[in-house]
Amino acid sequence: MRHFTLNQTIVAVSTALVFALGGCRDERDPILPPGPEAAGREYFPLAVGHFWEYDVEEHHWGFNRDSVIHFQFRERVDTVYPGATGETTYHIVRSRRADSLSTWREDSARDVVVTLELIRRTIANVPTIELLFPVAEGKGWNPNLFNAADSTTRTYGQVGAALLLPSGRRFDRTLCVVDVPQLSAVQRREQEAAYAWNIGCVYRRRRLLDYCNQSDVNQGLCQLGSGYIVRGFEREEQLRAWGPR
């Protein structure tokens, strides 16, 4: 079973954060053989009333100092309607709260289009291809095909394997989608998500860090190659509840 352990992690400069990059790359579990549902749309099930709640940990970096916040957010399918081109479109409302004792407050919305070929999510008028069908191990695509962002590659991995989240929650049939990381001496860009069969997205993490560059050296802020984080953002989301119950 894939899981997150100390020897599978990259420990950030702050010991408060463990960013488990090995989580979708452990191959100790057998991969389930494909069934008649091989297209894989059940990895992102959508219906009016469905919801997903996540525990979130965010790290904000500034001049090598790290501040951490914790909160929860919920995504709920509010309505479904035919889009401009007749595509089935689900309107999803996102709400946020400080903890399980607080009240949910709506803060944003997004639309998700489902076709036979893909699932496309639009946030703030920026569409991205979340999943491409049929699902297949090692299959890749450009998630930015319909927007102006630079092309990249998102790839399926560990299709059908079990997954144990850092929280200890286990999912028996999952897949990972991993964007090609952008790594250099002065920046780090990483993004990864996991989806569970008949549940949806169970885990996301993103890491955007800018390290000391020559301009910072010229200002006397830091030294090249020192690992000094001038600015950055890290976020981890773990599914805590879903429904309808």
RAHUFEN-V50988 format. One record per residue. N is the residue number from 0. RES is the residue in one letter. D_CENTER is the distance of its C-alpha to the mean C-alpha in Angstrom with 1 decimal. Layout:
n res d_center
N RES D_CENTER
N RES D_CENTER
This chain:
n res d_center
0 M 19.9
1 R 16.7
2 H 16.2
3 F 15.6
4 T 18.9
5 L 20.5
6 N 21.5
7 Q 18.1
8 T 16.8
9 I 17.2
10 V 18.9
11 A 18.5
12 V 21.7
13 S 21.6
14 T 22.1
15 A 20.3
16 L 16.9
17 V 16.0
18 F 12.9
19 A 12.8
20 L 12.2
21 G 14.3
22 G 12.4
23 C 11.9
24 R 15.2
25 D 17.8
26 E 20.2
27 R 22.6
28 D 22.0
29 P 23.6
30 I 21.6
31 L 22.8
32 P 25.0
33 P 24.1
34 G 25.8
35 P 27.1
36 E 23.6
37 A 22.5
38 A 21.0
39 G 17.9
40 R 17.5
41 E 17.6
42 Y 14.0
43 F 13.3
44 P 16.5
45 L 17.5
46 A 20.8
47 V 22.3
48 G 22.0
49 H 18.8
50 F 16.6
51 W 13.6
52 E 13.8
53 Y 11.4
54 D 12.7
55 V 11.3
56 E 12.6
57 E 12.9
58 H 15.2
59 H 17.2
60 W 19.5
61 G 22.9
62 F 25.7
63 N 24.4
64 R 24.1
65 D 21.1
66 S 20.7
67 V 18.4
68 I 17.7
69 H 16.5
70 F 16.1
71 Q 14.9
72 F 13.6
73 R 14.4
74 E 13.7
75 R 17.0
76 V 18.4
77 D 21.5
78 T 23.3
79 V 23.4
80 Y 25.6
81 P 26.6
82 G 25.2
83 A 27.5
84 T 27.8
85 G 28.0
86 E 24.4
87 T 23.1
88 T 20.9
89 Y 19.2
90 H 19.2
91 I 16.6
92 V 17.5
93 R 15.3
94 S 17.3
95 R 17.1
96 R 19.4
97 A 20.2
98 D 20.6
99 S 21.8
100 L 25.2
101 S 24.4
102 T 24.5
103 W 21.6
104 R 21.9
105 E 20.4
106 D 18.8
107 S 17.3
108 A 16.9
109 R 15.3
110 D 16.7
111 V 15.4
112 V 17.9
113 V 18.6
114 T 21.0
115 L 22.4
116 E 20.6
117 L 17.1
118 I 14.7
119 R 14.5
120 R 12.8
121 T 14.8
122 I 14.1
123 A 17.2
124 N 18.8
125 V 16.2
126 P 15.3
127 T 12.7
128 I 12.8
129 E 9.8
130 L 12.0
131 L 15.5
132 F 18.4
133 P 20.0
134 V 17.3
135 A 18.8
136 E 18.2
137 G 17.8
138 K 17.6
139 G 16.1
140 W 16.0
141 N 15.7
142 P 12.9
143 N 15.1
144 L 18.2
145 F 19.0
146 N 18.5
147 A 20.2
148 A 17.6
149 D 18.4
150 S 17.8
151 T 15.4
152 T 14.5
153 R 11.6
154 T 12.8
155 Y 13.0
156 G 13.9
157 Q 15.5
158 V 16.0
159 G 17.8
160 A 17.5
161 A 17.3
162 L 14.6
163 L 15.5
164 L 13.0
165 P 14.4
166 S 15.7
167 G 17.8
168 R 16.7
169 R 17.1
170 F 16.1
171 D 18.6
172 R 17.2
173 T 13.6
174 L 12.0
175 C 9.4
176 V 8.3
177 V 8.6
178 D 9.7
179 V 13.2
180 P 13.3
181 Q 15.9
182 L 18.1
183 S 21.6
184 A 24.0
185 V 23.0
186 Q 19.3
187 R 16.0
188 R 12.8
189 E 9.9
190 Q 6.3
191 E 4.9
192 A 3.7
193 A 7.0
194 Y 9.3
195 A 12.8
196 W 16.0
197 N 17.4
198 I 14.8
199 G 11.5
200 C 7.9
201 V 8.6
202 Y 6.0
203 R 2.7
204 R 4.7
205 R 6.5
206 R 10.2
207 L 12.9
208 L 16.4
209 D 19.8
210 Y 22.5
211 C 26.3
212 N 27.7
213 Q 31.4
214 S 31.6
215 D 30.6
216 V 33.1
217 N 35.8
218 Q 35.2
219 G 35.7
220 L 32.3
221 C 31.3
222 Q 31.8
223 L 30.0
224 G 28.2
225 S 28.3
226 G 24.6
227 Y 25.3
228 I 22.2
229 V 23.7
230 R 20.6
231 G 16.9
232 F 13.8
233 E 11.3
234 R 8.9
235 E 7.8
236 E 7.3
237 Q 9.4
238 L 11.1
239 R 14.7
240 A 16.5
241 W 16.5
242 G 19.5
243 P 22.0
244 R 23.6
